[in-house]
């Protein structure tokens, strides 16, 4: 799916209508799957005419791509707000994980769409994660330079952290509906602060 997206609407009404279509498409793709979903399904869910949809998107493929990338933007916005007053990078990582887990519990469609994207639009799937990685690496390196983290390979660490977030998000979203978030965040905090090797520090509920 290599395509050039239409420019963002210039008016507030246009932006709201575009967002309404994306929200409807997210629900439809999540429930029906990309292959079975149609433009008509999306416009019915959005309560708009097909002609209106084509003012903002050229095809179902383009809508799917924009749904995927918009989910990434929403996750990053929430995470940025959650960590803006973090005391250090470890505190930011802990807050970031909790925020992400609560987001995907509220929006279980995230993983259904990401999993579909890995099959139907591998380029966008890779872009989704590459964007996270590209933003993550400088933050980890800067934190190590400030001595908030130990020195290490920031690129490898970034992929490791993305892996933790991704799999734990899938677990709370699809397996236990978020009931284990506090437990997961507590253990994540312990892992970041003390590591996994035998230690003298207590394994309390310190966060």
C-alpha positions in Angstrom: 0.0 0.0 0.0 2.2 2.8 -1.2 0.1 5.9 -1.5 0.1 9.6 -0.9 -2.5 10.7 1.6 -4.7 13.6 0.9 -3.8 16.7 2.9 -5.5 17.4 6.2 -8.7 19.5 6.0 -8.2 23.2 6.7 -11.4 23.7 8.5 -12.4 22.5 12.0 -15.5 20.9 10.6 -13.5 19.1 8.0 -11.0 17.8 10.6 -13.8 16.6 12.8 -15.5 14.8 9.9 -12.3 13.1 8.9 -11.7 12.0 12.6 -15.3 10.7 12.7 -14.6 8.6 9.6 -11.4 7.3 11.0 -13.1 6.3 14.3 -15.8 4.5 12.4 -13.2 2.7 10.2 -11.3 1.6 13.3 -14.4 0.0 14.7 -15.3 -1.7 11.3 -11.8 -3.0 10.6 -11.6 -4.3 14.2 -14.9 -6.1 14.0 -15.0 -7.3 10.4 -11.4 -7.4 9.3 -9.8 -5.5 6.5 -10.8 -7.9 3.7 -14.5 -8.2 4.7 -14.9 -4.5 5.5 -16.2 -2.2 2.7 -16.4 1.6 2.2 -20.2 1.2 2.6 -19.7 -0.4 6.0 -17.5 2.5 7.1 -19.8 5.2 5.9 -22.8 3.6 7.5 -21.0 3.4 10.8 -19.8 7.1 10.4 -23.3 8.2 9.4 -21.9 10.0 6.3 -22.2 9.6 2.5 -19.7 7.8 0.4 -19.1 11.0 -1.6 -18.1 12.7 1.7 -15.7 10.0 2.6 -13.9 10.4 -0.8 -13.2 14.0 0.0 -10.8 12.8 2.7 -9.6 9.4 1.5 -9.1 7.8 -2.0 -9.6 4.1 -1.0 -10.1 1.6 1.7 -6.4 0.9 1.7 -5.7 4.6 2.4 -8.2 4.6 5.3 -6.7 1.5 6.8 -3.2 3.0 6.7 -4.4 6.3 8.2 -6.3 4.4 11.0 -3.1 2.6 11.9 -0.9 5.7 11.9 -3.5 7.7 13.8 -3.5 5.1 16.5 0.2 5.6 16.8 -0.2 9.3 17.1 -2.9 9.0 19.8 -0.7 6.6 21.8 2.3 9.0 21.6 0.2 12.0 22.6 -1.2 10.3 25.7 2.3 9.0 26.6 3.9 12.4 26.2 1.3 14.0 28.5 1.8 11.2 31.1 5.6 11.6 31.3 5.9 15.4 31.0 6.6 15.9 34.7 8.4 12.6 35.3 11.3 12.9 37.8 13.7 10.9 35.6 13.8 8.4 32.7 13.0 5.4 34.8 9.9 7.2 36.2 9.0 8.2 32.6 9.3 4.6 31.5 7.1 3.3 34.3 4.5 6.0 33.6 4.7 5.3 29.9 4.0 1.6 30.3 1.0 2.2 32.6 -0.4 4.8 30.2 0.0 2.5 27.3 -1.6 -0.5 29.0 -4.6 1.6 30.0 -4.9 2.9 26.5 -5.0 -0.5 24.9 -7.5 -1.8 27.4 -9.8 1.1 26.5 -9.1 0.5 22.8 -8.9 -3.3 22.2 -9.1 -2.5 18.5 -5.4 -1.5 18.6 -4.1 -5.0 18.5 -6.7 -6.3 16.1 -5.7 -3.7 13.6 -1.9 -3.9 14.2 -2.1 -7.7 13.7 -4.1 -7.2 10.4 -1.6 -4.6 9.3 1.3 -7.0 9.7 -0.4 -9.1 7.0 -2.1 -6.7 4.6 0.2 -3.6 4.7 3.7 -4.6 6.0 5.2 -1.3 5.0 2.8 0.7 7.3 3.2 -1.9 10.0 7.0 -1.3 10.0 6.5 2.4 9.8 4.3 2.2 12.9 7.1 0.6 15.0 9.9 2.5 13.3 8.4 5.8 14.3 8.4 4.7 17.9 12.0 3.5 17.7 13.3 6.6 16.0 11.8 8.8 18.8 12.8 6.4 21.6 16.6 6.0 20.9 17.6 9.7 21.5 15.6 9.8 24.8 17.4 6.6 26.1 20.8 7.9 25.1 20.2 11.3 26.6 19.1 9.7 29.8 22.2 7.6 29.9 24.3 10.7 29.3 22.5 12.4 32.3 23.4 9.2 34.3 19.7 8.4 34.8 20.4 5.1 33.1 23.5 3.0 32.7 25.4 3.4 29.4 24.5 0.8 26.8 23.3 0.2 23.3 20.4 2.6 23.1 19.1 1.1 19.8 19.0 -2.5 21.1 17.4 -1.2 24.4 14.8 0.7 22.4 13.7 -2.5 20.6 13.7 -4.4 23.9 11.4 -1.8 25.6 9.1 -1.7 22.5 8.9 -5.5 22.8 7.9 -5.3 26.5 5.3 -2.7 25.9 3.9 -4.5 22.8 3.5 -8.0 24.4 2.3 -6.8 27.8 -0.2 -4.6 26.0 -1.5 -7.5 24.1 -1.8 -9.5 27.3 -3.9 -7.0 29.2 -6.0 -6.1 26.2 -6.9 -9.6 25.0 -6.4 -11.9 28.0 -7.4 -10.2 31.3 -9.1 -6.9 30.3 -6.7 -4.8 32.3 -7.1 -6.4 35.7 -3.3 -7.1 36.0 -2.0 -3.6 35.1 -0.9 -2.6 38.6 0.9 -5.9 39.1 2.6 -5.6 35.7 3.7 -2.0 36.3 5.0 -2.9 39.8 7.2 -5.7 38.4 8.3 -3.5 35.5 9.4 -0.9 38.0 11.4 -3.5 40.0 13.0 -4.8 36.8 14.1 -1.3 35.7 15.4 -0.2 39.1 17.1 -3.4 40.3 17.5 -5.7 37.3 16.8 -9.4 37.2 20.0 -10.9 38.8 19.9 -12.0 42.4 19.9 -9.0 44.7 19.6 -7.8 48.3 17.0 -5.1 47.5 13.5 -6.0 48.6 11.0 -7.0 45.9 8.3 -4.8 47.4 5.6 -2.9 45.6 7.9 0.1 45.1 6.9 2.1 42.1 
